[in-house]
Amino acid sequence: MEEGFLFHADQEKQASDLEKERRSLIYGTPEFRLAYAEYIKSPQWRKLCKQVRARAKNRCENCQPGTVAIGKLTVHHIKYDRFMHEHLSDLKLLCVPCHLAADHAREKANRENYEAAGEEAREQAWRTAFFRTKYGEEWMRDYAADPEGMETDFDEWRQRKAEEEDYDNY
């Protein structure tokens, strides 16, 4: 963040720019797709691709030795955790069929992780709302003093809600 005085419009633009930058690193967002499209044209990416090709001896890293890969070989991101700062271990040289299969497997894993994260986020939101309602805005101080007691209160509340309203989600 810049130091010093900024007019309100400048503060909003700065905040917006920071949010775009943050979102450009989150796989699947429109900002990520734009950043990716630019990145794969960069000299940095081309250099990494050359290194991956050299490591793989210009052969698909998933196919069995001696198998002739049909079609173009492309560099695949195993994961995007270090997007734009990849290690060679984050990348693989793959033929088209292996690349499609690897992309599908990564998408499936990402979807499962997203769903699990959504469950955790909902659980945390319920917990926070419960504590704030029952103990007030300073609930974290009370929590620090008696976390087990407050968690028990929350679990009992969830159980009552499930019984009263027959919710599966609680």
RODO-322501 format. One line per field, with one value per residue (C-alpha): residue number from 1; residue in three letters; x, y, z. Coordinates in Angstrom, 2 decimals. Example, Ala and Ser with C-alpha at 12.3 -4.5 7.8 and 13.67 -1.06 7.14 Angstrom:
BEGIN
pos	(1;2)
code	(Ala;Ser)
xx	(12.30;13.67)
yy	(-4.50;-1.06)
zz	(7.80;7.14)
***
This chain:
BEGIN
pos	(1;2;3;4;5;6;7;8;9;10;11;12;13;14;15;16;17;18;19;20;21;22;23;24;25;26;27;28;29;30;31;32;33;34;35;36;37;38;39;40;41;42;43;44;45;46;47;48;49;50;51;52;53;54;55;56;57;58;59;60;61;62;63;64;65;66;67;68;69;70;71;72;73;74;75;76;77;78;79;80;81;82;83;84;85;86;87;88;89;90;91;92;93;94;95;96;97;98;99;100;101;102;103;104;105;106;107;108;109;110;111;112;113;114;115;116;117;118;119;120;121;122;123;124;125;126;127;128;129;130;131;132;133;134;135;136;137;138;139;140;141;142;143;144;145;146;147;148;149;150;151;152;153;154;155;156;157;158;159;160;161;162;163;164;165;166;167;168;169;170)
code	(Met;Glu;Glu;Gly;Phe;Leu;Phe;His;Ala;Asp;Gln;Glu;Lys;Gln;Ala;Ser;Asp;Leu;Glu;Lys;Glu;Arg;Arg;Ser;Leu;Ile;Tyr;Gly;Thr;Pro;Glu;Phe;Arg;Leu;Ala;Tyr;Ala;Glu;Tyr;Ile;Lys;Ser;Pro;Gln;Trp;Arg;Lys;Leu;Cys;Lys;Gln;Val;Arg;Ala;Arg;Ala;Lys;Asn;Arg;Cys;Glu;Asn;Cys;Gln;Pro;Gly;Thr;Val;Ala;Ile;Gly;Lys;Leu;Thr;Val;His;His;Ile;Lys;Tyr;Asp;Arg;Phe;Met;His;Glu;His;Leu;Ser;Asp;Leu;Lys;Leu;Leu;Cys;Val;Pro;Cys;His;Leu;Ala;Ala;Asp;His;Ala;Arg;Glu;Lys;Ala;Asn;Arg;Glu;Asn;Tyr;Glu;Ala;Ala;Gly;Glu;Glu;Ala;Arg;Glu;Gln;Ala;Trp;Arg;Thr;Ala;Phe;Phe;Arg;Thr;Lys;Tyr;Gly;Glu;Glu;Trp;Met;Arg;Asp;Tyr;Ala;Ala;Asp;Pro;Glu;Gly;Met;Glu;Thr;Asp;Phe;Asp;Glu;Trp;Arg;Gln;Arg;Lys;Ala;Glu;Glu;Glu;Asp;Tyr;Asp;Asn;Tyr)
xx	(0.00;1.14;1.89;0.44;-2.78;-5.01;-8.28;-11.27;-11.45;-7.72;-8.20;-11.03;-8.93;-5.99;-8.25;-9.78;-6.32;-5.16;-8.30;-7.78;-4.17;-5.26;-7.96;-5.55;-3.79;-6.98;-7.43;-10.71;-11.50;-11.88;-8.88;-6.83;-7.77;-6.64;-3.38;-2.79;-3.36;-0.74;1.67;1.92;3.17;5.96;9.69;9.61;7.04;8.92;12.11;10.31;8.83;12.32;13.55;10.59;11.13;14.82;14.05;11.49;13.78;10.90;8.67;5.35;6.06;2.92;3.19;5.13;8.74;8.91;5.36;5.13;3.01;0.72;0.27;1.76;3.51;2.55;3.58;0.93;0.52;0.17;-1.03;-1.33;-0.25;2.85;1.35;3.90;6.53;6.43;9.05;9.91;8.22;4.91;5.05;4.96;5.38;2.34;0.84;-2.67;-4.57;-2.54;-2.89;-6.69;-6.84;-4.59;-6.69;-9.84;-8.33;-7.15;-10.59;-12.26;-9.88;-10.38;-14.17;-13.99;-11.69;-14.00;-17.04;-15.19;-14.03;-17.62;-18.83;-16.13;-16.94;-20.66;-19.86;-17.60;-20.23;-22.87;-20.45;-19.52;-23.16;-24.13;-21.31;-21.93;-25.66;-25.23;-22.12;-22.04;-19.42;-16.61;-17.30;-13.67;-12.50;-15.04;-14.01;-10.37;-11.39;-13.68;-13.44;-14.74;-17.81;-18.67;-18.17;-20.48;-23.09;-22.76;-23.02;-26.12;-27.70;-27.00;-28.57;-31.69;-31.98;-31.67;-34.39;-36.71;-36.49;-35.32;-32.40;-29.84;-27.35;-26.93)
yy	(0.00;3.51;5.72;9.19;10.92;9.60;11.06;8.78;7.89;7.03;4.89;3.03;2.48;1.28;-1.15;-2.33;-2.87;-4.87;-7.02;-7.68;-8.66;-10.98;-12.58;-13.02;-15.67;-17.60;-20.45;-20.32;-16.62;-14.43;-12.43;-15.63;-16.57;-13.14;-13.33;-16.88;-15.84;-13.10;-15.23;-18.08;-15.51;-14.35;-15.06;-16.44;-19.09;-19.96;-20.46;-22.81;-24.75;-25.27;-26.57;-28.96;-30.23;-30.81;-32.67;-34.87;-35.40;-34.12;-37.11;-37.33;-37.80;-39.89;-42.34;-45.58;-45.54;-46.52;-45.30;-42.80;-39.84;-38.68;-34.98;-31.97;-32.06;-29.27;-28.20;-28.94;-27.27;-30.05;-27.36;-23.59;-22.93;-21.07;-19.59;-17.30;-18.56;-22.26;-24.80;-27.37;-29.95;-28.08;-28.79;-31.82;-32.32;-34.22;-35.43;-34.23;-37.27;-37.26;-33.49;-33.70;-36.51;-34.57;-31.41;-33.41;-34.99;-31.58;-30.03;-32.87;-32.44;-28.65;-29.08;-31.48;-29.09;-26.15;-28.03;-29.02;-25.43;-24.25;-26.60;-25.33;-21.70;-22.23;-23.98;-21.11;-18.52;-20.32;-20.51;-16.82;-15.71;-17.89;-16.58;-12.96;-13.30;-15.11;-13.41;-10.04;-8.35;-9.16;-12.90;-13.72;-12.63;-14.98;-17.72;-17.38;-17.89;-20.91;-22.40;-25.84;-24.41;-22.16;-24.97;-27.14;-24.33;-24.12;-27.89;-28.03;-25.15;-26.93;-30.12;-28.22;-26.51;-29.84;-31.36;-28.31;-27.67;-31.07;-29.49;-31.82;-28.97;-28.24)
zz	(0.00;-0.70;2.25;2.69;1.79;-0.98;-2.15;-1.67;-5.39;-5.35;-2.24;-3.98;-7.11;-5.04;-3.15;-6.43;-7.98;-4.96;-5.12;-8.84;-8.16;-5.32;-7.48;-10.40;-8.30;-7.45;-9.89;-11.77;-11.38;-14.50;-13.27;-13.10;-16.66;-17.90;-15.95;-17.25;-20.87;-20.48;-18.47;-21.01;-23.56;-21.25;-21.60;-18.03;-19.06;-22.28;-20.26;-17.84;-20.76;-22.24;-18.89;-18.56;-22.13;-21.43;-18.19;-19.97;-22.98;-25.11;-24.19;-22.39;-18.71;-18.17;-21.08;-20.70;-21.91;-25.57;-26.22;-29.03;-27.99;-30.77;-31.22;-29.61;-26.24;-23.86;-20.39;-17.75;-14.36;-11.78;-9.40;-9.45;-5.86;-7.06;-10.23;-11.91;-9.44;-10.37;-9.47;-12.11;-9.86;-10.40;-14.13;-16.44;-20.16;-21.46;-24.72;-25.56;-24.16;-20.93;-20.61;-20.97;-18.39;-15.97;-16.38;-15.70;-12.56;-11.29;-11.93;-10.03;-7.07;-7.12;-7.15;-4.18;-2.28;-3.08;-1.80;1.37;1.89;1.39;4.12;6.47;5.65;6.32;9.60;10.65;9.66;11.76;14.69;14.48;14.19;17.16;19.37;18.37;19.09;22.39;23.78;21.98;19.83;22.29;22.11;21.21;24.66;26.26;23.83;24.83;28.47;27.88;24.36;25.36;27.09;24.17;21.64;23.73;23.68;19.90;19.42;21.64;19.69;16.39;17.74;18.90;15.51;13.72;15.87;15.74;12.03;10.80;8.93;7.45;7.07;10.76)
***
